[in-house]
Amino acid sequence: MMKISDFQRYIDLYGADLSRWPRHEIRPAVDLMQHDPKAGEILSAAEKFDQLLRHYPPARVNMNALANRIIQQTKRTRAAEKPAAFNPAYLYVPGGGLLIAAILGFMIGFHTPTKESLLLDPVFYAQDQLLSNSEGTS
């Protein structure tokens, strides 16, 4: 059985026209209205509100005044915009950063001595050197 709070929530969501409600909720709503007079009062108030909304005249809009306000706003916006100034320094900033990164990378790459402790397997590299030295002498 549907509760009054659920009934009110469905009225708020879908309105007083039960044909707009989910199909599985229509039968419990009708049963609730038959057993609880408060549900019928809620439905009749919602129907009156729906009728009021259907017959409410829309506000009249002065189209000339609206068009003038739009045109004035676009003129103000154009006047507030400043043309983009070209600054040659903007061309050098990214290039300079890349140049510094490249120079530092080359310096680190060429001036870092290889340490035996940093090698993965110093014994393997030592054997490789012994083999190359023995082949060179023979």
LINLIN-V334835 format. One record per residue. N is the residue number from 0. RES is the residue in three letters. D_FIRST is the distance of its C-alpha to the first C-alpha in whole Angstrom. Layout:
N:RES:D_FIRST, N:RES:D_FIRST
//
This chain:
0:MET:0, 1:MET:4, 2:LYS:7, 3:ILE:10, 4:SER:12, 5:ASP:10, 6:PHE:10, 7:GLN:14, 8:ARG:15, 9:TYR:14, 10:ILE:16, 11:ASP:19, 12:LEU:19, 13:TYR:19, 14:GLY:20, 15:ALA:19, 16:ASP:20, 17:LEU:17, 18:SER:19, 19:ARG:20, 20:TRP:16, 21:PRO:15, 22:ARG:15, 23:HIS:12, 24:GLU:10, 25:ILE:11, 26:ARG:10, 27:PRO:6, 28:ALA:8, 29:VAL:10, 30:ASP:8, 31:LEU:7, 32:MET:11, 33:GLN:12, 34:HIS:10, 35:ASP:11, 36:PRO:15, 37:LYS:15, 38:ALA:13, 39:GLY:15, 40:GLU:18, 41:ILE:17, 42:LEU:17, 43:SER:20, 44:ALA:22, 45:ALA:21, 46:GLU:23, 47:LYS:26, 48:PHE:26, 49:ASP:26, 50:GLN:29, 51:LEU:31, 52:LEU:31, 53:ARG:32, 54:HIS:35, 55:TYR:36, 56:PRO:39, 57:PRO:40, 58:ALA:43, 59:ARG:46, 60:VAL:48, 61:ASN:52, 62:MET:53, 63:ASN:56, 64:ALA:55, 65:LEU:53, 66:ALA:55, 67:ASN:58, 68:ARG:56, 69:ILE:55, 70:ILE:59, 71:GLN:60, 72:GLN:57, 73:THR:58, 74:LYS:62, 75:ARG:61, 76:THR:60, 77:ARG:63, 78:ALA:65, 79:ALA:63, 80:GLU:64, 81:LYS:67, 82:PRO:68, 83:ALA:68, 84:ALA:71, 85:PHE:73, 86:ASN:74, 87:PRO:76, 88:ALA:75, 89:TYR:72, 90:LEU:74, 91:TYR:75, 92:VAL:72, 93:PRO:70, 94:GLY:74, 95:GLY:75, 96:GLY:72, 97:LEU:73, 98:LEU:76, 99:ILE:76, 100:ALA:73, 101:ALA:76, 102:ILE:79, 103:LEU:77, 104:GLY:76, 105:PHE:79, 106:MET:81, 107:ILE:79, 108:GLY:79, 109:PHE:83, 110:HIS:84, 111:THR:81, 112:PRO:84, 113:THR:82, 114:LYS:82, 115:GLU:82, 116:SER:80, 117:LEU:77, 118:LEU:78, 119:LEU:75, 120:ASP:78, 121:PRO:81, 122:VAL:83, 123:PHE:82, 124:TYR:84, 125:ALA:87, 126:GLN:87, 127:ASP:87, 128:GLN:90, 129:LEU:92, 130:LEU:92, 131:SER:92, 132:ASN:95, 133:SER:97, 134:GLU:97, 135:GLY:98, 136:THR:101, 137:SER:102
//
